[in-house]
Amino acid sequence: MLVSLNWLKNYVDIDQLSPEELAERITKSGIEVEGIERFGSTATNVVVGYVESCERHPNADKLNLCLVNVGDETLQIICGAPNIAQGQKVAAAKPGAVLPGNVKIKKAKLRGVESFGMICSLQELGVEEKFIPKEFTSGIFVFPEDVEIGSDVTKLLNLDDIIIELGLTPNRSDALSMLGVAYEVAAILDVPIRLPQSSVRIVEEKAEEHIRVNVEAPDVNPYYGAFIIKNIVVGPSPLWMRNYLMAAGIRPINNVVDITNYVLLEYGQPLHAFDFDKFGSNEVVVRKASNDERMVTLDDQDRTLTEDHLVITNGKEPVALAGVMGGANSEVSDSTTTVLLEAAYFDGQSVRRASKDFDLRSESSNRFEKGVDPNRVRKAGERACQLFAEYASGSVLDGVVEFDQLDYDEKTVTIWTSKINERLGTNISNEEIADILRKLHFNYDQDGETFTVYAPTRRQDITIFEDMVEEVARIYGYDNLPFTLPQGGSQAGGLTKNQALKRQVKQFLEGVGLSETVTYSLTTTSRAEELVSPEVKDGLVSTVSLAMPMSEEHSTLRVSILPEMLASASYNLARKQANIAYYELGSVFVSKEKKITEQPEEKLRLAGVLTGEWVTHPWQQEKKPVDFFVTKGILEGLFDLLNVAVTYKQAKIEGMHPGRTAQIFMGDRAIGFVGQLHPLMQKAYDLKETYVFDIDFDYVLEIHENEPSFAVIPRFPSVTRDIALVVDEKIAAGDIQEAIAHAGGALVKDIQVFDVYQGEHLEAGKKSIAFSLFYQDPERTLTDDEVEASYQAILDEVTKKFGAELRGQ
């Protein structure tokens, strides 16, 4: 919202503050001022001049020799503007004048003829071209005939105006009008407010004799008022009105359009003027459009409507898209003599839907979407009629033809002084709260410390006690609220067990080379069902979609973290980030109902995505791509850190490579999976060979015991033995490793697979697996006999259980 301070001065006295001080006071009251700028640039020695004569330059076809009366003298000025003519009143810069950009005007000689000054355009006076009326964009500005010759143009053209830009939150629709801003400033400064008087001169002829109103959709159009103004003379609007519109960022067009725009900005109530002679009917019918119904809007675009769109019709065809844009078939033109003026209240959601469907954002639609004041709808129409009579020579017919089912009731909110002080930590008295309500122009009833407040309809954001607490706080002054340090003991805060564990896990993963991601909890409907861990899928009945999503990309709550992480990896890979290693600790949302009636269950998961090269040593010419064992090794390191035992079992999971995927178990409970993406899934995300993991971290937190432990560094030597076993190729190395640990007893401290071989010198269907066995006793030195006995026990166990043979026998 652009606020002209010169315009604002018509309603409240603000001269006691500089623009910067006023902006600071407004910001401190809760409405942010985003910027302060000048409308134009103050020019010195530039006055209104009267062109007494205008003749062609004797030595130039495109220049004119003018005699300009500037009040105290007549100057000879050469001008090249195409629209210069005798009898005009123009902005004349006399010798010695300084224009914006430090342009100094001096006596000059042009093509052999002396020129004593310059006739100025609005651009040369510092006004942006986009705000200048079209007839003056390529030439000089021409004043109305009633301005006084010799007057300073600074005031006449509003060049000394200051524009404050307000950054409004959606709830403060009241400040989308000059009167709303005036109420706000009056409350902040505690000064009176002067409201415009809309006394209309009417003729005896009745409006109802010419027009009827029929509203077929009262749920979205509870009020429609139609005014009739005859004998309109279309022409330029008064100079002061054009100045205010340009300062507010609206280009003046003609008096009819300018008046509706002026009232829009003044009252915050959109209006629309139809050419009644083009309207084609004596009845206004407001209805929902039919599917595939068509209309041409003011921007000459052919629009195809649906039954979701509200239209204004003449009973036969649409003449306006309600609250958004009028139709070309009833547009006001220079030949318009009778105006049908619409003042209506349209439902914000209906207007927003049409505005979004046709990508038509306007000052009107913006205000209807955020909510207009019911008590200003008719008043705005009456104010426009007053201006039509004064500045367009209009004859306003008696009465307004209206349909009225609008709710004008004020919201009632009860507040208590003690509760407000409790919330704010203040000691505000009953008298101070009463004074704040007076400043806000809120009516109220008081019974001791209890105030029953009647929030005016212009403040539709005031509905509950907390809203009034905010009003009291901001007018009382946020700077005046007391501030205190937290009270309590000297004990510093600490992390909970789960918080500490999460931090420890993050430190580990980042230590091994992974980077943390934070992806959206909302994803697409299709992605929400991808890469769901089997134990989650078993308890999942349906995904949870939002009723009103902001976009299709973020419409459904995720059941797996991995799809959005893969999308992020794909995004970075496309930007030349070839080596990616991500992890995320976040929530998924599982619903056990087909028809969602309760909140879904939130579960904490730990997921990771790795692709590209894991090790790169160019000097040593060493490259190690990410593979299954790198990913599994990271998890094994993590589980060792947490001191929990897990097992891995080959599994087939949708979206995962069938031969390179393992499900992870703690005891008999599945807690996630690790493996390579299926090639088709990799292709869908534009990824190369990619590995992922997904773990139920809620269960890890549940079973983890955070007991500190200490192991003495052994003082006695260890013994290492290798064993290579030939077994059936279908036997898993993990099963053999488990059997070795069981048979080897307490002396076997570590078992590692260091080689797997298939091929020459082995039977078909067989493989050789080599294990390194680490023996140690922290209390004594082991003997060869003890190690040999353990070794033989291991060999007997694997031979009996798996039919294993020592390789080379």
VENDA-V788468 format. One line per field, one symbol per residue. phi: phi as a letter, one per 30 degrees, with the letter a starting at -180 (. if undefined). psi: psi as a letter, one per 20 degrees, with the letter a starting at -180 (. if undefined). burial: b if it has 16 or more other C-alpha atoms within 10 Angstrom, else e. Layout:
phi: ???
psi: ???
burial: ???
This chain:
phi: .ccdddddddcbdbddbdeddddddddddjcdcdabbddbbdccicbdccddbbbdddcadccbccccdcjcacccbcbcddcdadjdcbdccdejdbceiidccbdbbchicdbckacccdddcjcdddcdeedcdcaddcdddddddjdddeddcidcdcccccccdedcddddbdddddedddddchbdcccdccdcdccddddddcbbbbccbddcbdbbcbccbchdcdaddeedddddddddicddbadddddddddeddcicdbbccdddcdiacbcccadddeidbacdedicdcccbddccbcbcjbbdcaceicadcddbddbdcdbbccccbbccdddddddddddchccbeddeddddjcdedcddeddddddeddddcbhdcdddibdbcbbddcdddcbcbbeddddddcicbddeddddddddddicdacbbiccccccddddcddcbbedddddddddddjddcddbbdeckdddddbddeddddeddddddddddjccdcbcddcbdddddcchddeddddcccadccddbddaddbcbddcbddedddddddddddcicdcbbcbbcaccbcccbdcdcbdddcbcbcbbbbajcdbbbeddhcbbddbeddddddddddddddibcbbbbebcbejcddcbbbccbciccdblablcddedddddchcdebcbbbbddeddddcdcccdbbcdddccdcbcbcbcccbdddddddddddddddddidddcabbdbabbbkeibddicbccccccccabdcaddcddddddddddddddddddbidbddjd
psi: ppophhghiihqojiiqqhggggghggiiiopoiqpqqgappqqkprpqpohqoqpphjphjqqoqopojfirpqopppjphjpqqiqproporpiqorqjkopprprooljpqplappqrhgijjpphiipqhijhkarppqrhiqppiqpigghjkijqpppppnpqhilhhjjqhhghggghhggilqqpoqqplppoqrhpphiihqqpooimhhimippppqporkpopaqrqghggghghhjjppqfrhgghghhghghgijoqrppqohhihjrjppoprqqqpjqqqprhjkpopprriippqprkigqpiqopifqrqhikqpahjphppopporoqphhgghgggghjlnprhghgghgiprohiighhhghghgghghhjjkqopqprpoqpokqojqqppppqpghhghggikalprghhghhghghilpqqppncjppopnpqihmiiohrghhhggggghhhohhipqpqqpqarjpqrrqrghghgghggghghhhijqqpqnrqiparhghhjqlpqghghhjpgqroqqhmqhrhhmippqiqhgghhhhgggghhikknhopoqqpoaqroppjqgooirqqppqpqpqqppqbphponhhjlppoqpaghgghhghhhghggilqprqpppqoppiqphilpqqpqocjppjarqaqqqhhgghhjlqaopqrqpqnhghghgipolpqqppppqiqqrppqqpppprpiipphhgggghghghhaihohqpppiqppqcqjqqpjqqpppqppoqqpiirpqqhhgghggghggggghgghikqqppi.
burial: bbbbbbbbebbbbbeeeebeebbebbbbbbbbbeebebbbbbbbbbbbbbbebbeebeeeeebbbbbbbbeeebbbbbbbbeebbeebbbbbbbbbbbbbeeeebbebeeeeeebbbbbbbbbbbbbeeebbbeeebbbbbbbeeeebbbbbbbebbbbbbbbbbbbbeeebbbbbbbbbbbbbbbbbbbeebeeeeeebebeeebbbebbbbbbeebebbbbbbbbbbbbbbbebbbbebbbbbbbbbbbbbbbbbbbbbbbbbbbbbbbbbbbbebbbbbbbbbbbbeeeeebbbbeeeeeebbeebbbbbbbebbbbbbbbbbbbbbbbeeebbbbbbbbbbbbbebbbebbeeeeeeebbbbbbbbbbbbebbbbbbbbbbbbbbebbebbbbbbbbbbeeeeeebbbbbbbbbebeeebebebebeebbbbbebbbebbeeeeeebebbbbbbbbbbbebeebbbbbbbbbeeeeeeeeeeeeeeeeeeeeeeeebeeebbebbeeeebbebebebbbbbebbbbbbbbebeeebebbbbeeeeeeeebbbbbbbbbbbbbbbbbeebeeeeebbbbbbbbbbbbbbbeeeeeebeebbbbbbbbbbebeeeeeeeeeeebbbeebbebbbebeeebeeebbbebbebebbbbebbbbbbbeeebbbbbbbbbeebbeeeebebbbbbbbbbbbbbeeeeeeeeeeeeeeeeebeeeebbbbbeeeebeebbebbbebbeebbeebebeeeeeeeeeeeebbbbbbbbbbbbeeeebeeeebeebbebbbbbbbeebebbeeee
